[in-house]
Amino acid sequence: MPKKRTINRKVCRNCKAILPYNVVKCPYCGSSDFVEEYAGFVIIINSERSQIAREKNLKEGIWAIKLF
């Protein structure tokens, strides 16, 4: 079973962006629905050159793969 992460961050349940714990509203999608446990993440540095970013329609940032 994958290890769950909880490290002073929370994840937007709507778009899966990993954000600082003190954020009230997601800057990517505007949602205020968050979870604290996730497994795996991907970091997008350059969304124009990233195949994963194009396929999943992601912007630059840190994104969770699986939410709990």
N, C-alpha and C positions, 0 to 999 in steps of 0.2 A: 504494500500500500504506500502511495507517495506521502512524503512528509508535508504536513500543513505548515504554512508560514504565517506568523503574526509578529511583525517587526515594526512597531510604531508607524504603520501605514494602514490605509484602508483602500478598498477597491470599489469602484462604482459598479453596482449590480447591472446597470444598463449597458455601458460600453466597455467595462473591464479595465479601465484606466487605474493604475496604482498611484495613489495620491498621498501626500502627507496627512497625518492623522487630524490636524487642526482645520482642514478644508471643510467648509460647510456645503458647498455646491460644486459639482464637477465642472471644471473649466472646458471640457470637451463636449459634453452633451447637456449640461444644465441640471442633471438629476441630483437629488439629495438622498437617494437610496444607496446605502453602502453596506459592505460586508467586511469582516476583518480577516477571514481565513481564505487562503488560496493556495494553489499548487502550481508551480512553474510560472515563468514569466519570459517575455521577450522585450528587448530594448530596441527601439527604432531610432536610429540616429539621423538617417537621411531617407525620408519616405519616398522620394522620387527614384532612388536607386534600389530600394528594397523590394524584392519580389513578394515577401510576406506582407509588407505594408500595402502593396497594390492588390493582392488577392483578398486581404481581410479589410481593406479600406481603412487603414490606420494612419494616424499622423505621428510626428515625432513624439516620443515619450516612452513610458514603461507600461506594459500591458500584461495582465494576468491571463493564464491559459485556462485554468479551471477554478471555479469558485465553489465554496462549501457553504 
